């Protein structure tokens, strides 16, 4: 009977310690997450403040449209330039940016390159 009492006491103590440590870990992870979220929010606020101070003219509607220099109309259609400008604007967001030129690539892929593209983009 003495061994049974000792075994049950150790079992109960083990379960209690394990669950207390798990609860402590949950609390630590939750607090750590809240600290990280607060740090990220303050960092975002600082970045937004820097952007506002650096480019006060960005609040005007004209500044929201990225500036694109005119390209040769024979080479690239205006719709393609508009799509490229929209993609650049989506990547850079509120950061000041300017598209200086849009040109076609001069180097064409080799036969090996075309075969690789065809192989890697083939549907399943």
JOVENFEN-V631639 format. One record per run of one state. SS is the DSSP state (H for helix, E for strand, - for the rest). FROM is the first residue (numbers start at 0). LEN is the number of residues. Records with the same first field share a line. If there is no record, write none. Layout:
BEGIN
SS->FROM-LEN + FROM-LEN
END
This chain:
BEGIN
-->0-1 + 54-1 + 59-1 + 64-3 + 68-9 + 92-6 + 99-11 + 120-4
H->1-53 + 55-4 + 60-4 + 77-15 + 110-10
E->67-1 + 98-1
END
